[in-house]
Structures are given as structure tokens and as C-alpha cells.
Amino acid sequence: MAAHEPQPQRQGLLARVITWLRAGYPQGVPRSDYVALFAILHRDLTETEVVLVAEDVLRDRVERQEITHEEIEAAVRRVAKEHAGGDDIARVRAHLAAGGWPLASPLPEEG
């Protein structure tokens, strides 16, 4: 298993997270929500898993421009150092809830 792949039992969780993101943000995640989104994701996902979700989010935003896994990791680290405000967290949580995101923590594991 590659270093940047989730454990098999967590792959279903990541698939659900991406499904919730697409439902909550049908037009794609706006750049202004990245800090709050990554803050929320870091509550339940590992750093590697957050990077994998970020790759999926950014794949939709970048047209025909290749972004490497290392560039995504660096971007997540930069964004993670920023502090999301309460209003930003509330806005992102509302988008995620609209897509069916379970707001209780932690996210249930798949068996």
C-alpha cells in the first residue's frame, strides 16, 4: 500500500466524505471555504486522508493543470495553519449538513 493511501477500512469513509462534499457543494468548494473545511475535516480524518480529500476537491477546480500530491500536501499544511472563524465554520457546516454530513463527531467507521 502506498504511503498516501488510506487503510482499506477507511476508504469507505473517504468515499462518503467526498460524496457529502459533492452534495453540499454541487458547484465545487469555493476557495473561501478551504480553511474552515480543512479545520472540520481534521477533526475526524488523518492528515493523509485530508490530503486525499483535498486532491479530489482541487481536481474539480483546476482545469488541465497537473498538481502533484506533494503540492497538495503543502497547500493543506499552509491552510491548516490558518484559523477558521466561527462564522466560516458555521457556513461550511451548513453546506456539509445540506449534503447529509453527520455533524456529530467522530464519524462512524465502516465495519
N, CA, C and O atoms as CSV, one atom per row, in Angstrom:
chain,resi,resn,atom,element,x,y,z
A,1,MET,N,N,0.853,-1.178,0.000
A,1,MET,CA,C,0.000,0.000,0.000
A,1,MET,C,C,0.898,1.239,0.000
A,1,MET,O,O,1.820,1.327,0.810
A,2,ALA,N,N,0.646,2.184,-0.882
A,2,ALA,CA,C,1.441,3.409,-0.983
A,2,ALA,C,C,1.267,4.236,0.284
A,2,ALA,O,O,0.256,4.120,0.977
A,3,ALA,N,N,2.264,5.075,0.584
A,3,ALA,CA,C,2.245,5.874,1.808
A,3,ALA,C,C,1.071,6.835,1.858
A,3,ALA,O,O,0.614,7.194,2.943
A,4,HIS,N,N,0.574,7.259,0.693
A,4,HIS,CA,C,-0.507,8.236,0.702
A,4,HIS,C,C,-1.865,7.617,0.374
A,4,HIS,O,O,-2.754,8.300,-0.135
A,5,GLU,N,N,-2.024,6.337,0.663
A,5,GLU,CA,C,-3.320,5.689,0.501
A,5,GLU,C,C,-3.892,5.391,1.873
A,5,GLU,O,O,-3.149,5.018,2.781
A,6,PRO,N,N,-5.210,5.549,2.044
A,6,PRO,CA,C,-5.817,5.250,3.341
A,6,PRO,C,C,-5.857,3.747,3.577
A,6,PRO,O,O,-5.781,2.953,2.640
A,7,GLN,N,N,-5.977,3.377,4.837
A,7,GLN,CA,C,-6.159,1.977,5.167
A,7,GLN,C,C,-7.463,1.503,4.538
A,7,GLN,O,O,-8.407,2.284,4.415
A,8,PRO,N,N,-7.530,0.228,4.138
A,8,PRO,CA,C,-8.732,-0.263,3.447
A,8,PRO,C,C,-10.024,0.003,4.217
A,8,PRO,O,O,-11.040,0.337,3.606
A,9,GLN,N,N,-10.008,-0.137,5.541
A,9,GLN,CA,C,-11.235,0.074,6.310
A,9,GLN,C,C,-11.664,1.542,6.331
A,9,GLN,O,O,-12.805,1.842,6.681
A,10,ARG,N,N,-10.768,2.457,5.963
A,10,ARG,CA,C,-11.102,3.885,5.949
A,10,ARG,C,C,-11.498,4.378,4.554
A,10,ARG,O,O,-11.994,5.497,4.419
A,11,GLN,N,N,-11.288,3.571,3.524
A,11,GLN,CA,C,-11.601,4.004,2.169
A,11,GLN,C,C,-13.082,4.291,1.995
A,11,GLN,O,O,-13.447,5.229,1.285
A,12,GLY,N,N,-13.948,3.500,2.633
A,12,GLY,CA,C,-15.388,3.753,2.563
A,12,GLY,C,C,-15.745,5.083,3.202
A,12,GLY,O,O,-16.603,5.810,2.699
A,13,LEU,N,N,-15.090,5.403,4.310
A,13,LEU,CA,C,-15.307,6.688,4.977
A,13,LEU,C,C,-14.924,7.833,4.059
A,13,LEU,O,O,-15.665,8.808,3.941
A,14,LEU,N,N,-13.771,7.723,3.407
A,14,LEU,CA,C,-13.338,8.787,2.492
A,14,LEU,C,C,-14.296,8.933,1.326
A,14,LEU,O,O,-14.581,10.050,0.896
A,15,ALA,N,N,-14.791,7.831,0.813
A,15,ALA,CA,C,-15.764,7.902,-0.285
A,15,ALA,C,C,-17.020,8.641,0.175
A,15,ALA,O,O,-17.582,9.442,-0.572
A,16,ARG,N,N,-17.459,8.372,1.410
A,16,ARG,CA,C,-18.644,9.074,1.935
A,16,ARG,C,C,-18.364,10.565,2.112
A,16,ARG,O,O,-19.221,11.395,1.807
A,17,VAL,N,N,-17.178,10.911,2.601
A,17,VAL,CA,C,-16.816,12.320,2.781
A,17,VAL,C,C,-16.870,13.037,1.437
A,17,VAL,O,O,-17.417,14.136,1.344
A,18,ILE,N,N,-16.318,12.438,0.415
A,18,ILE,CA,C,-16.318,13.067,-0.909
A,18,ILE,C,C,-17.738,13.182,-1.450
A,18,ILE,O,O,-18.082,14.187,-2.073
A,19,THR,N,N,-18.565,12.170,-1.220
A,19,THR,CA,C,-19.968,12.241,-1.630
A,19,THR,C,C,-20.668,13.392,-0.920
A,19,THR,O,O,-21.415,14.143,-1.547
A,20,TRP,N,N,-20.431,13.538,0.394
A,20,TRP,CA,C,-21.043,14.645,1.145
A,20,TRP,C,C,-20.565,15.992,0.627
A,20,TRP,O,O,-21.351,16.934,0.519
A,21,LEU,N,N,-19.285,16.088,0.309
A,21,LEU,CA,C,-18.764,17.357,-0.223
A,21,LEU,C,C,-19.426,17.709,-1.546
A,21,LEU,O,O,-19.800,18.860,-1.773
A,22,ARG,N,N,-19.567,16.736,-2.403
A,22,ARG,CA,C,-20.203,16.998,-3.702
A,22,ARG,C,C,-21.678,17.373,-3.532
A,22,ARG,O,O,-22.191,18.213,-4.270
A,23,ALA,N,N,-22.359,16.755,-2.565
A,23,ALA,CA,C,-23.762,17.092,-2.318
A,23,ALA,C,C,-23.891,18.474,-1.674
A,23,ALA,O,O,-24.774,19.252,-2.035
A,24,GLY,N,N,-23.013,18.771,-0.727
A,24,GLY,CA,C,-23.068,20.061,-0.038
A,24,GLY,C,C,-22.561,21.215,-0.882
A,24,GLY,O,O,-22.961,22.362,-0.681
A,25,TYR,N,N,-21.683,20.912,-1.823
A,25,TYR,CA,C,-21.111,21.918,-2.707
A,25,TYR,C,C,-21.246,21.454,-4.153
A,25,TYR,O,O,-20.248,21.105,-4.783
A,26,PRO,N,N,-22.461,21.445,-4.684
A,26,PRO,CA,C,-22.637,20.927,-6.047
A,26,PRO,C,C,-21.869,21.723,-7.109
A,26,PRO,O,O,-21.577,21.187,-8.178
A,27,GLN,N,N,-21.542,22.971,-6.842
A,27,GLN,CA,C,-20.781,23.790,-7.794
A,27,GLN,C,C,-19.289,23.748,-7.503
A,27,GLN,O,O,-18.512,24.440,-8.161
A,28,GLY,N,N,-18.878,22.942,-6.524
A,28,GLY,CA,C,-17.476,22.871,-6.123
A,28,GLY,C,C,-17.241,23.721,-4.882
A,28,GLY,O,O,-17.960,24.690,-4.641
A,29,VAL,N,N,-16.246,23.361,-4.108
A,29,VAL,CA,C,-15.922,24.087,-2.879
A,29,VAL,C,C,-15.244,25.396,-3.245
A,29,VAL,O,O,-14.214,25.391,-3.919
A,30,PRO,N,N,-15.810,26.529,-2.807
A,30,PRO,CA,C,-15.147,27.803,-3.097
A,30,PRO,C,C,-13.872,27.952,-2.271
A,30,PRO,O,O,-13.781,27.460,-1.147
A,31,ARG,N,N,-12.917,28.620,-2.836
A,31,ARG,CA,C,-11.628,28.827,-2.175
A,31,ARG,C,C,-11.811,29.450,-0.786
A,31,ARG,O,O,-11.046,29.153,0.131
A,32,SER,N,N,-12.816,30.308,-0.630
A,32,SER,CA,C,-13.044,30.979,0.651
A,32,SER,C,C,-13.448,30.011,1.764
A,32,SER,O,O,-13.390,30.372,2.939
A,33,ASP,N,N,-13.853,28.799,1.419
A,33,ASP,CA,C,-14.267,27.814,2.425
A,33,ASP,C,C,-13.178,26.794,2.749
A,33,ASP,O,O,-13.391,25.938,3.607
A,34,TYR,N,N,-12.032,26.855,2.100
A,34,TYR,CA,C,-10.991,25.845,2.301
A,34,TYR,C,C,-10.523,25.775,3.756
A,34,TYR,O,O,-10.429,24.683,4.316
A,35,VAL,N,N,-10.231,26.916,4.374
A,35,VAL,CA,C,-9.692,26.907,5.732
A,35,VAL,C,C,-10.681,26.244,6.682
A,35,VAL,O,O,-10.303,25.360,7.451
A,36,ALA,N,N,-11.930,26.657,6.635
A,36,ALA,CA,C,-12.940,26.078,7.520
A,36,ALA,C,C,-13.181,24.610,7.192
A,36,ALA,O,O,-13.327,23.792,8.101
A,37,LEU,N,N,-13.225,24.267,5.920
A,37,LEU,CA,C,-13.447,22.876,5.528
A,37,LEU,C,C,-12.334,21.980,6.053
A,37,LEU,O,O,-12.612,20.925,6.623
A,38,PHE,N,N,-11.086,22.380,5.873
A,38,PHE,CA,C,-9.988,21.554,6.347
A,38,PHE,C,C,-9.964,21.486,7.869
A,38,PHE,O,O,-9.580,20.462,8.435
A,39,ALA,N,N,-10.369,22.566,8.539
A,39,ALA,CA,C,-10.463,22.531,10.007
A,39,ALA,C,C,-11.497,21.494,10.446
A,39,ALA,O,O,-11.262,20.750,11.399
A,40,ILE,N,N,-12.624,21.443,9.766
A,40,ILE,CA,C,-13.668,20.464,10.089
A,40,ILE,C,C,-13.178,19.056,9.775
A,40,ILE,O,O,-13.352,18.148,10.588
A,41,LEU,N,N,-12.577,18.865,8.622
A,41,LEU,CA,C,-12.104,17.537,8.235
A,41,LEU,C,C,-11.030,17.014,9.188
A,41,LEU,O,O,-10.993,15.820,9.485
A,42,HIS,N,N,-10.155,17.903,9.668
A,42,HIS,CA,C,-9.088,17.474,10.569
A,42,HIS,C,C,-9.627,16.924,11.886
A,42,HIS,O,O,-8.898,16.246,12.610
A,43,ARG,N,N,-10.872,17.198,12.204
A,43,ARG,CA,C,-11.450,16.679,13.441
A,43,ARG,C,C,-11.655,15.171,13.379
A,43,ARG,O,O,-11.599,14.497,14.408
A,44,ASP,N,N,-11.892,14.634,12.186
A,44,ASP,CA,C,-12.241,13.223,12.052
A,44,ASP,C,C,-11.328,12.422,11.133
A,44,ASP,O,O,-11.384,11.192,11.123
A,45,LEU,N,N,-10.494,13.101,10.369
A,45,LEU,CA,C,-9.651,12.413,9.397
A,45,LEU,C,C,-8.186,12.607,9.740
A,45,LEU,O,O,-7.813,13.570,10.411
A,46,THR,N,N,-7.369,11.689,9.277
A,46,THR,CA,C,-5.927,11.829,9.440
A,46,THR,C,C,-5.420,12.881,8.454
A,46,THR,O,O,-6.140,13.292,7.544
A,47,GLU,N,N,-4.182,13.307,8.646
A,47,GLU,CA,C,-3.579,14.271,7.730
A,47,GLU,C,C,-3.566,13.720,6.304
A,47,GLU,O,O,-3.869,14.439,5.352
A,48,THR,N,N,-3.215,12.452,6.164
A,48,THR,CA,C,-3.181,11.812,4.847
A,48,THR,C,C,-4.564,11.812,4.214
A,48,THR,O,O,-4.705,12.089,3.023
A,49,GLU,N,N,-5.581,11.504,5.003
A,49,GLU,CA,C,-6.942,11.469,4.472
A,49,GLU,C,C,-7.412,12.860,4.059
A,49,GLU,O,O,-8.093,13.005,3.043
A,50,VAL,N,N,-7.059,13.877,4.827
A,50,VAL,CA,C,-7.420,15.252,4.452
A,50,VAL,C,C,-6.767,15.613,3.123
A,50,VAL,O,O,-7.390,16.251,2.275
A,51,VAL,N,N,-5.521,15.208,2.942
A,51,VAL,CA,C,-4.822,15.481,1.678
A,51,VAL,C,C,-5.542,14.785,0.519
A,51,VAL,O,O,-5.712,15.377,-0.547
A,52,LEU,N,N,-5.961,13.549,0.719
A,52,LEU,CA,C,-6.673,12.829,-0.347
A,52,LEU,C,C,-7.992,13.517,-0.698
A,52,LEU,O,O,-8.350,13.609,-1.872
A,53,VAL,N,N,-8.712,13.997,0.309
A,53,VAL,CA,C,-9.951,14.736,0.042
A,53,VAL,C,C,-9.620,16.035,-0.681
A,53,VAL,O,O,-10.317,16.411,-1.624
A,54,ALA,N,N,-8.567,16.725,-0.253
A,54,ALA,CA,C,-8.165,17.977,-0.905
A,54,ALA,C,C,-7.826,17.740,-2.369
A,54,ALA,O,O,-8.180,18.545,-3.230
A,55,GLU,N,N,-7.138,16.633,-2.653
A,55,GLU,CA,C,-6.824,16.315,-4.050
A,55,GLU,C,C,-8.100,16.193,-4.870
A,55,GLU,O,O,-8.166,16.679,-5.999
A,56,ASP,N,N,-9.101,15.553,-4.312
A,56,ASP,CA,C,-10.362,15.394,-5.026
A,56,ASP,C,C,-11.043,16.743,-5.229
A,56,ASP,O,O,-11.547,17.026,-6.315
A,57,VAL,N,N,-11.060,17.581,-4.184
A,57,VAL,CA,C,-11.669,18.914,-4.268
A,57,VAL,C,C,-10.960,19.754,-5.325
A,57,VAL,O,O,-11.605,20.392,-6.157
A,58,LEU,N,N,-9.632,19.752,-5.286
A,58,LEU,CA,C,-8.873,20.590,-6.211
A,58,LEU,C,C,-8.883,20.056,-7.632
A,58,LEU,O,O,-8.737,20.827,-8.581
A,59,ARG,N,N,-9.050,18.765,-7.793
A,59,ARG,CA,C,-9.116,18.179,-9.139
A,59,ARG,C,C,-10.263,18.821,-9.925
A,59,ARG,O,O,-10.154,19.030,-11.133
A,60,ASP,N,N,-11.364,19.131,-9.229
A,60,ASP,CA,C,-12.512,19.756,-9.886
A,60,ASP,C,C,-12.265,21.226,-10.214
A,60,ASP,O,O,-12.868,21.759,-11.146
A,61,ARG,N,N,-11.386,21.887,-9.463
A,61,ARG,CA,C,-11.167,23.322,-9.633
A,61,ARG,C,C,-10.105,23.651,-10.665
A,61,ARG,O,O,-10.139,24.728,-11.261
A,62,VAL,N,N,-9.180,22.762,-10.882
A,62,VAL,CA,C,-8.047,23.035,-11.756
A,62,VAL,C,C,-8.279,22.354,-13.097
A,62,VAL,O,O,-8.398,21.132,-13.174
A,63,GLU,N,N,-8.342,23.144,-14.127
A,63,GLU,CA,C,-8.586,22.600,-15.461
A,63,GLU,C,C,-7.268,22.344,-16.174
A,63,GLU,O,O,-6.472,23.256,-16.397
A,64,ARG,N,N,-7.059,21.082,-16.525
A,64,ARG,CA,C,-5.921,20.671,-17.345
A,64,ARG,C,C,-4.567,21.105,-16.791
A,64,ARG,O,O,-3.604,21.236,-17.547
A,65,GLN,N,N,-4.486,21.321,-15.523
A,65,GLN,CA,C,-3.205,21.659,-14.912
A,65,GLN,C,C,-2.887,20.577,-13.895
A,65,GLN,O,O,-3.667,20.347,-12.970
A,66,GLU,N,N,-1.783,19.929,-14.049
A,66,GLU,CA,C,-1.400,18.839,-13.153
A,66,GLU,C,C,-0.882,19.405,-11.837
A,66,GLU,O,O,0.012,20.251,-11.823
A,67,ILE,N,N,-1.442,18.940,-10.749
A,67,ILE,CA,C,-0.974,19.308,-9.419
A,67,ILE,C,C,-0.474,18.030,-8.778
A,67,ILE,O,O,-1.162,17.010,-8.795
A,68,THR,N,N,0.716,18.081,-8.214
A,68,THR,CA,C,1.292,16.882,-7.619
A,68,THR,C,C,0.757,16.662,-6.212
A,68,THR,O,O,0.243,17.578,-5.571
A,69,HIS,N,N,0.889,15.437,-5.753
A,69,HIS,CA,C,0.484,15.084,-4.399
A,69,HIS,C,C,1.252,15.951,-3.387
A,69,HIS,O,O,0.679,16.396,-2.392
A,70,GLU,N,N,2.522,16.184,-3.638
A,70,GLU,CA,C,3.349,16.982,-2.737
A,70,GLU,C,C,2.856,18.431,-2.671
A,70,GLU,O,O,2.874,19.043,-1.603
A,71,GLU,N,N,2.421,18.976,-3.802
A,71,GLU,CA,C,1.886,20.345,-3.811
A,71,GLU,C,C,0.585,20.428,-3.007
A,71,GLU,O,O,0.335,21.417,-2.318
A,72,ILE,N,N,-0.233,19.389,-3.103
A,72,ILE,CA,C,-1.480,19.354,-2.326
A,72,ILE,C,C,-1.151,19.277,-0.839
A,72,ILE,O,O,-1.752,19.993,-0.037
A,73,GLU,N,N,-0.210,18.422,-0.461
A,73,GLU,CA,C,0.184,18.318,0.940
A,73,GLU,C,C,0.666,19.663,1.477
A,73,GLU,O,O,0.299,20.065,2.581
A,74,ALA,N,N,1.481,20.349,0.701
A,74,ALA,CA,C,1.996,21.655,1.123
A,74,ALA,C,C,0.858,22.659,1.279
A,74,ALA,O,O,0.851,23.450,2.223
A,75,ALA,N,N,-0.096,22.631,0.365
A,75,ALA,CA,C,-1.234,23.556,0.441
A,75,ALA,C,C,-2.075,23.268,1.676
A,75,ALA,O,O,-2.498,24.199,2.362
A,76,VAL,N,N,-2.324,22.002,1.971
A,76,VAL,CA,C,-3.108,21.644,3.159
A,76,VAL,C,C,-2.372,22.093,4.417
A,76,VAL,O,O,-2.995,22.617,5.340
A,77,ARG,N,N,-1.063,21.898,4.466
A,77,ARG,CA,C,-0.291,22.351,5.631
A,77,ARG,C,C,-0.401,23.863,5.805
A,77,ARG,O,O,-0.572,24.350,6.922
A,78,ARG,N,N,-0.302,24.614,4.695
A,78,ARG,CA,C,-0.426,26.080,4.775
A,78,ARG,C,C,-1.811,26.477,5.273
A,78,ARG,O,O,-1.939,27.317,6.163
A,79,VAL,N,N,-2.842,25.873,4.698
A,79,VAL,CA,C,-4.208,26.221,5.068
A,79,VAL,C,C,-4.492,25.804,6.503
A,79,VAL,O,O,-5.199,26.513,7.220
A,80,ALA,N,N,-3.956,24.668,6.936
A,80,ALA,CA,C,-4.199,24.175,8.287
A,80,ALA,C,C,-3.646,25.115,9.348
A,80,ALA,O,O,-4.131,25.117,10.479
A,81,LYS,N,N,-2.635,25.918,9.004
A,81,LYS,CA,C,-2.058,26.863,9.956
A,81,LYS,C,C,-2.950,28.086,10.159
A,81,LYS,O,O,-2.814,28.802,11.152
A,82,GLU,N,N,-3.856,28.322,9.224
A,82,GLU,CA,C,-4.779,29.443,9.359
A,82,GLU,C,C,-5.900,29.041,10.305
A,82,GLU,O,O,-6.231,27.861,10.422
A,83,HIS,N,N,-6.468,30.004,10.963
A,83,HIS,CA,C,-7.552,29.730,11.895
A,83,HIS,C,C,-8.873,30.136,11.260
A,83,HIS,O,O,-9.053,31.270,10.818
A,84,ALA,N,N,-9.779,29.190,11.230
A,84,ALA,CA,C,-11.107,29.463,10.680
A,84,ALA,C,C,-11.942,30.159,11.744
A,84,ALA,O,O,-11.935,29.776,12.914
A,85,GLY,N,N,-12.660,31.189,11.313
A,85,GLY,CA,C,-13.543,31.890,12.223
A,85,GLY,C,C,-14.831,31.112,12.455
A,85,GLY,O,O,-15.179,30.224,11.677
A,86,GLY,N,N,-15.522,31.445,13.508
A,86,GLY,CA,C,-16.775,30.771,13.843
A,86,GLY,C,C,-17.812,30.881,12.738
A,86,GLY,O,O,-18.528,29.920,12.455
A,87,ASP,N,N,-17.894,32.050,12.111
A,87,ASP,CA,C,-18.845,32.232,11.008
A,87,ASP,C,C,-18.483,31.343,9.822
A,87,ASP,O,O,-19.364,30.788,9.166
A,88,ASP,N,N,-17.181,31.210,9.547
A,88,ASP,CA,C,-16.733,30.358,8.448
A,88,ASP,C,C,-17.059,28.894,8.732
A,88,ASP,O,O,-17.544,28.175,7.858
A,89,ILE,N,N,-16.790,28.465,9.951
A,89,ILE,CA,C,-17.090,27.075,10.335
A,89,ILE,C,C,-18.591,26.823,10.214
A,89,ILE,O,O,-19.002,25.788,9.690
A,90,ALA,N,N,-19.406,27.751,10.690
A,90,ALA,CA,C,-20.863,27.581,10.625
A,90,ALA,C,C,-21.342,27.496,9.175
A,90,ALA,O,O,-22.204,26.678,8.852
A,91,ARG,N,N,-20.790,28.334,8.309
A,91,ARG,CA,C,-21.188,28.325,6.902
A,91,ARG,C,C,-20.839,26.987,6.247
A,91,ARG,O,O,-21.660,26.407,5.536
A,92,VAL,N,N,-19.628,26.506,6.487
A,92,VAL,CA,C,-19.197,25.245,5.889
A,92,VAL,C,C,-19.988,24.080,6.474
A,92,VAL,O,O,-20.380,23.170,5.743
A,93,ARG,N,N,-20.228,24.097,7.783
A,93,ARG,CA,C,-21.034,23.033,8.395
A,93,ARG,C,C,-22.431,22.999,7.791
A,93,ARG,O,O,-22.993,21.921,7.599
A,94,ALA,N,N,-23.001,24.169,7.488
A,94,ALA,CA,C,-24.336,24.218,6.872
A,94,ALA,C,C,-24.309,23.580,5.484
A,94,ALA,O,O,-25.224,22.839,5.125
A,95,HIS,N,N,-23.270,23.861,4.706
A,95,HIS,CA,C,-23.146,23.237,3.381
A,95,HIS,C,C,-23.029,21.727,3.508
A,95,HIS,O,O,-23.678,20.979,2.776
A,96,LEU,N,N,-22.192,21.285,4.448
A,96,LEU,CA,C,-21.996,19.854,4.620
A,96,LEU,C,C,-23.264,19.177,5.142
A,96,LEU,O,O,-23.603,18.074,4.714
A,97,ALA,N,N,-23.959,19.835,6.061
A,97,ALA,CA,C,-25.210,19.274,6.582
A,97,ALA,C,C,-26.239,19.141,5.470
A,97,ALA,O,O,-27.007,18.179,5.444
A,98,ALA,N,N,-26.260,20.100,4.553
A,98,ALA,CA,C,-27.185,20.031,3.416
A,98,ALA,C,C,-26.904,18.812,2.554
A,98,ALA,O,O,-27.804,18.289,1.897
A,99,GLY,N,N,-25.659,18.361,2.554
A,99,GLY,CA,C,-25.290,17.172,1.791
A,99,GLY,C,C,-25.391,15.894,2.598
A,99,GLY,O,O,-25.045,14.823,2.098
A,100,GLY,N,N,-25.864,15.981,3.856
A,100,GLY,CA,C,-26.037,14.795,4.680
A,100,GLY,C,C,-24.890,14.491,5.619
A,100,GLY,O,O,-24.834,13.406,6.198
A,101,TRP,N,N,-23.961,15.443,5.782
A,101,TRP,CA,C,-22.816,15.242,6.668
A,101,TRP,C,C,-23.304,15.062,8.100
A,101,TRP,O,O,-24.093,15.874,8.584
A,102,PRO,N,N,-22.853,14.018,8.785
A,102,PRO,CA,C,-23.255,13.839,10.193
A,102,PRO,C,C,-22.462,14.809,11.065
A,102,PRO,O,O,-21.242,14.687,11.176
A,103,LEU,N,N,-23.133,15.749,11.670
A,103,LEU,CA,C,-22.430,16.800,12.411
A,103,LEU,C,C,-21.900,16.327,13.748
A,103,LEU,O,O,-21.072,17.010,14.350
A,104,ALA,N,N,-22.355,15.171,14.235
A,104,ALA,CA,C,-21.806,14.629,15.463
A,104,ALA,C,C,-20.413,14.084,15.184
A,104,ALA,O,O,-20.140,13.611,14.080
A,105,SER,N,N,-19.554,14.145,16.154
A,105,SER,CA,C,-18.197,13.664,15.992
A,105,SER,C,C,-17.974,12.507,16.941
A,105,SER,O,O,-18.596,12.501,18.003
A,106,PRO,N,N,-17.158,11.550,16.651
A,106,PRO,CA,C,-16.466,11.333,15.399
A,106,PRO,C,C,-17.345,10.639,14.382
A,106,PRO,O,O,-18.405,10.112,14.720
A,107,LEU,N,N,-16.904,10.639,13.140
A,107,LEU,CA,C,-17.630,9.946,12.083
A,107,LEU,C,C,-17.585,8.454,12.360
A,107,LEU,O,O,-16.552,7.940,12.788
A,108,PRO,N,N,-18.684,7.749,12.124
A,108,PRO,CA,C,-18.664,6.303,12.359
A,108,PRO,C,C,-17.782,5.594,11.345
A,108,PRO,O,O,-17.748,5.952,10.167
A,109,GLU,N,N,-17.083,4.601,11.817
A,109,GLU,CA,C,-16.244,3.778,10.943
A,109,GLU,C,C,-17.112,2.748,10.259
A,109,GLU,O,O,-18.126,2.320,10.809
A,110,GLU,N,N,-16.724,2.349,9.070
A,110,GLU,CA,C,-17.406,1.258,8.412
A,110,GLU,C,C,-16.767,-0.043,8.867
A,110,GLU,O,O,-15.554,-0.106,9.067
A,111,GLY,N,N,-17.569,-1.069,9.029
A,111,GLY,CA,C,-17.058,-2.355,9.513
A,111,GLY,C,C,-16.528,-3.179,8.477
A,111,GLY,O,O,-16.065,-4.287,8.746
